[in-house]
Amino acid sequence: MFLSSEAPTEKVAVLEPERALPEELNEFITFGKDGQIQTMDQSPWGKNREIMVKQSYFSASGRKCRALRLLNIPVKHQEEQFVCEDGPGNWVPLRCISR
């Protein structure tokens, strides 16, 4: 058994409503099938980003959310981004922070 003296890290997500998503990206997140990939000219994560939509889920607060995976960046920087619906078809990025 491995014991660590480090305390577990708790992750917290914060909605960023001031970061409006382009309409094309909102539509892709709303209607894209799990694993579908599309290149977006504009996104909160940069220009010409290849984005994969992942399965939707409900957050603890009851919001519908989706994980997104950024693909056309160096592998060591590929990461999941998260968005939650803030009204029908209007998605808002989350900013994950640690405490």
C-alpha positions, -999 to +999 in steps of 0.1 A: +000+000+000+013+035-009+007+063+016+012+099+007+018+127+031+003+151+006-034+162+010-057+154-019-063+183-043-099+195-045-109+210-079-135+237-082-150+251-114-161+287-119-185+298-147-172+325-169-203+341-185-184+371-198-167+347-223-194+344-249-189+315-273-193+320-311-226+308-325-210+281-346-193+266-314-226+269-294-244+249-321-216+223-323-217+217-285-255+215-285-259+191-315-225+174-318-224+136-311-200+122-285-165+120-302-174+143-331-146+167-341-148+201-358-123+229-365-134+262-351-121+295-366-126+312-333-128+298-298-120+309-263-090+286-265-075+301-297-080+303-334-084+273-357-088+249-329-098+213-335-124+205-308-139+172-299-172+171-280-175+145-254-205+131-235-228+155-217-234+153-180-252+172-153-232+191-127-239+190-090-258+223-094-281+206-121-267+224-151-262+204-183-224+203-191-200+189-216-164+181-217-144+192-248-110+180-259-086+204-278-068+183-304-045+203-327-021+215-301+011+197-288+002+165-270+016+176-237-007+206-238-039+188-249-064+191-223-101+189-216-121+220-213-156+221-198-187+241-207-221+243-191-254+254-205-265+289-194-299+289-211-310+267-241-281+264-266-260+290-248-228+274-235-204+291-210-168+280-205-158+268-170-125+277-155-112+249-132-093+261-102-077+242-073-079+249-037 
